[in-house]
C-alpha cells in the first residue's frame, strides 16, 4: 500500500469529499449507540479523526471526545471547524496515543485501520487507553466483506486494487483476540444515500479516497472518463447506498 500524505495530498478537499449527510451521520450514531453502554457521559477517542467529521457528533451524543490524528493539516481543519466544548484534538496515532491509560470508555476507528503501520502495537495501545470492558468501534473494510460501489469497476484493476488495501475479517479478529480482546459484535450498516451519480462523480474528482493513491495517473484518468461517460446519460440517477461493515471489540 502506498502511504497517503494527508498533509500535502488530501487535507484541502477531504472534508468536502468525505462529508456525511445528517441522515448518514444519524445512521452511524444509531449503530454506535447500539454497541455502547447506555450510561452517559462516555469518554471517547476518535482515532484517525481526520478533519473531524465524526468527533463533534460523538461529543453531542455520548460525552467528551479526544480526536487523535497524525496529520497536522487535517487537525488544523478539524480544529477550525469544531465549536463543541467537549472536543479536543491531539497529535498522535493508533500506535502512540498521548492519553492516560484506562481513560476512555470507547474508541472509534472509522476507515483508518488500514492506514495503521504496526497493527499489533496499535491493538495493544488501544487496550491500554480503554478501561476494562471498553469498546472499540472498528469501521473498516475487509477484503472478504468489501462494499463494492457502482463506480469501482470503471477503474482499471479497481476491485483488485481496493481490496488489496484491507485485511480479511478473520485476520483482524485473530490479531485482536491474540492481544486480549474479544468480539462483541459484527454487523452491517446501510446509511441512506442522498447523492446522485453526478454528485458522486464530483466527489471522486476530489480524489480523497486512499484508493486513488494506489493507481497510476493514467488509470485514474481512464476511470474518471469512463464514469463521466456512464453518468452523462442520466446524471440525476441516485447513487446507491452502500452496506458497510462494523466490527465491535471489547477490552477484557
C-alpha positions in Angstrom: 0.0 0.0 0.0 1.3 3.4 -1.0 1.1 5.7 2.1 -1.1 8.8 1.7 0.4 12.0 2.8 -2.6 13.9 4.0 -0.6 17.0 4.8 0.1 17.5 1.1 -2.4 15.5 -0.9 -5.8 15.4 0.6 -6.4 17.8 3.6 -7.8 20.7 1.5 -10.6 18.6 -0.1 -11.1 15.8 2.4 -13.9 17.5 4.4 -15.9 18.2 1.3 -15.1 14.9 -0.5 -16.0 12.7 2.5 -18.9 14.7 4.0 -21.8 12.9 5.6 -25.4 14.0 5.4 -27.4 14.4 8.6 -29.2 11.2 7.7 -26.0 9.2 7.2 -24.5 10.6 10.4 -27.7 9.6 12.3 -27.5 6.1 10.9 -23.9 5.7 12.2 -24.7 7.2 15.6 -27.6 4.8 15.9 -25.2 1.9 15.2 -22.7 3.2 17.7 -25.4 3.7 20.3 -26.4 0.0 20.0 -22.8 -1.1 20.6 -22.0 1.1 23.6 -23.2 1.2 27.2 -26.3 3.1 28.0 -24.8 5.3 30.7 -23.8 8.8 29.9 -21.4 10.5 29.7 -18.9 8.3 28.0 -15.4 9.4 27.4 -14.4 8.7 23.8 -11.5 8.6 21.4 -11.8 9.2 17.7 -8.6 7.6 16.4 -7.6 8.8 13.0 -10.1 11.6 13.4 -9.1 13.4 10.2 -11.0 16.6 9.6 -13.4 15.7 12.4 -16.4 14.5 10.5 -17.5 12.4 13.5 -15.8 13.9 16.6 -18.4 16.7 17.4 -21.3 14.4 16.8 -19.8 11.8 19.1 -19.4 14.5 21.8 -23.1 15.6 21.4 -24.3 12.0 21.6 -22.1 10.4 24.2 -19.8 12.9 26.0 -16.3 14.4 25.7 -14.2 13.1 22.8 -10.5 13.4 22.0 -9.6 13.2 18.3 -6.2 11.6 17.7 -4.8 12.4 14.3 -1.2 12.3 12.9 -1.7 14.8 10.1 -1.0 18.4 11.1 -3.2 19.8 8.3 -6.1 17.5 8.9 -6.1 18.5 12.6 -6.0 22.2 11.7 -9.1 21.8 9.5 -10.9 19.9 12.3 -10.0 22.5 15.0 -11.1 25.3 12.7 -14.5 23.7 12.2 -15.3 22.3 15.6 -17.0 24.6 18.2 -18.1 21.9 20.6 -16.6 22.4 24.1 -16.3 18.7 24.7 -14.0 18.1 21.7 -10.2 18.4 21.6 -7.7 17.2 19.0 -4.2 15.8 19.8 -1.3 14.8 17.6 -0.9 11.0 17.7 -1.6 7.7 16.1 -3.2 4.4 16.9 0.2 3.1 17.9 1.0 6.0 20.2 -1.8 8.0 21.8 -1.0 10.8 24.2 -3.7 10.0 26.7 -3.6 8.3 30.1 -4.1 4.5 30.5 -7.7 3.5 31.1 -9.0 7.0 30.4 -11.6 6.2 27.7 -14.8 4.2 27.6 -14.7 3.6 23.8 -12.7 4.3 20.7 -13.9 4.8 17.2 -11.7 4.0 14.2 -13.6 4.9 11.1 -11.8 3.8 7.9 -8.5 4.5 9.5 -7.4 0.9 10.4 -5.9 0.2 7.0 -3.5 3.2 7.5 -2.0 1.8 10.7 1.5 0.6 10.1 2.1 -1.5 13.2 -1.2 -3.2 13.8 -0.3 -5.4 16.7 1.2 -2.4 18.5 -1.9 -0.5 17.8 -4.1 -3.2 19.3 -2.1 -3.2 22.5 -2.2 0.7 22.6 -5.9 0.7 22.2 -6.2 -1.8 25.0 -4.0 0.5 27.2 -6.2 3.6 26.7 -9.5 1.9 27.2 -11.0 0.9 30.6 -11.8 -2.8 31.2 -14.9 -3.5 29.2 -14.3 -0.6 26.9 -15.4 -0.9 23.3 -13.6 -0.4 20.0 -15.9 0.5 17.1 -13.9 -0.6 14.0 -15.5 0.6 10.8 -13.0 -0.9 8.4 -13.3 -2.5 5.0 -12.3 -6.1 5.0 -11.1 -7.9 1.9 -13.7 -10.6 2.3 -16.5 -8.2 3.4 -16.0 -5.4 1.0 -18.6 -2.9 -0.2 -18.5 -2.6 -4.0 -19.6 0.8 -5.1 -21.1 1.1 -8.6 -18.2 3.3 -9.8 -15.3 0.9 -8.8 -15.4 -1.3 -12.0 -14.8 1.8 -14.1 -11.2 1.9 -13.0 -8.5 -0.5 -14.3 -7.8 -3.1 -11.6 -10.4 -1.3 -9.5 -11.7 -4.1 -7.2 -8.3 -5.8 -7.1 -6.5 -2.6 -6.0 -9.1 -1.6 -3.5 -9.5 -5.0 -1.7 -5.7 -5.2 -1.5 -5.8 -2.3 0.9 -7.6 -4.3 3.5 -7.1 -7.5 5.7 -9.7 -10.3 5.7 -12.1 -10.1 8.7 -10.8 -13.3 10.3 -7.2 -11.9 10.3 -8.2 -8.7 12.1 -10.2 -10.7 14.7 -7.4 -13.1 15.3 -4.9 -10.3 15.8 -7.1 -8.5 18.3 -8.1 -11.7 20.2 -4.4 -12.6 20.5 -3.8 -9.4 22.3 -6.6 -9.8 24.9 -9.7 -8.5 23.1 -13.0 -10.3 22.5 -15.5 -9.8 19.7 -18.6 -8.0 21.0 -20.5 -7.8 17.7 -20.3 -7.6 13.9 -22.9 -6.1 11.7 -23.7 -4.3 8.5 -24.8 -0.6 8.5 -26.5 0.8 5.4 -26.6 4.6 5.7 -29.0 6.3 3.2 -27.6 7.9 0.2 -28.9 11.3 -1.0 -26.3 11.7 -3.7 -27.0 11.4 -7.4 -24.4 9.7 -9.6 -23.3 13.1 -10.8 -22.8 14.1 -7.1 -20.7 11.0 -6.6 -18.6 11.8 -9.7 -17.9 15.3 -8.2 -16.7 13.7 -5.0 -14.5 11.3 -6.9 -12.9 14.1 -8.8 -11.6 15.4 -5.4 -9.6 12.1 -5.1 -10.0 11.9 -1.3 -10.1 8.1 -1.2 -6.9 6.1 -0.3 -7.8 4.0 -3.4 -6.6 6.8 -5.8 -3.0 6.7 -4.3 -2.7 3.1 -5.4 -3.4 3.8 -9.1 -1.2 5.4 -11.7 -2.3 8.8 -13.0 -3.3 7.2 -16.3 -5.5 4.7 -14.6 -7.2 7.4 -12.6 -7.9 9.5 -15.7 -9.2 6.5 -17.7 -11.5 5.6 -14.8 -12.9 9.1 -14.3 -13.5 9.5 -18.1 -15.4 6.2 -18.1 -17.6 7.3 -15.2 -18.3 10.6 -16.9 -19.5 8.8 -20.0 -21.7 6.5 -17.9 -23.1 9.4 -15.8 -23.8 11.7 -18.8 -26.9 9.7 -19.9 -28.7 10.2 -16.6 -26.8 12.4 -14.1 -29.7 12.6 -11.8 -29.9 8.9 -11.2 -29.5 8.0 -7.5 -26.1 6.8 -6.3 -27.0 3.5 -4.5 -26.4 3.2 -0.7 -23.5 1.0 0.4 -23.8 -1.7 3.0 -20.8 -1.2 5.3 -19.3 -3.5 8.0 -18.9 -2.5 11.6 -16.8 -4.7 14.0 -17.2 -4.1 17.7 -14.4 -5.4 20.0 -14.3 -5.3 23.8 -11.2 -4.9 26.0 -11.1 -7.7 28.5 
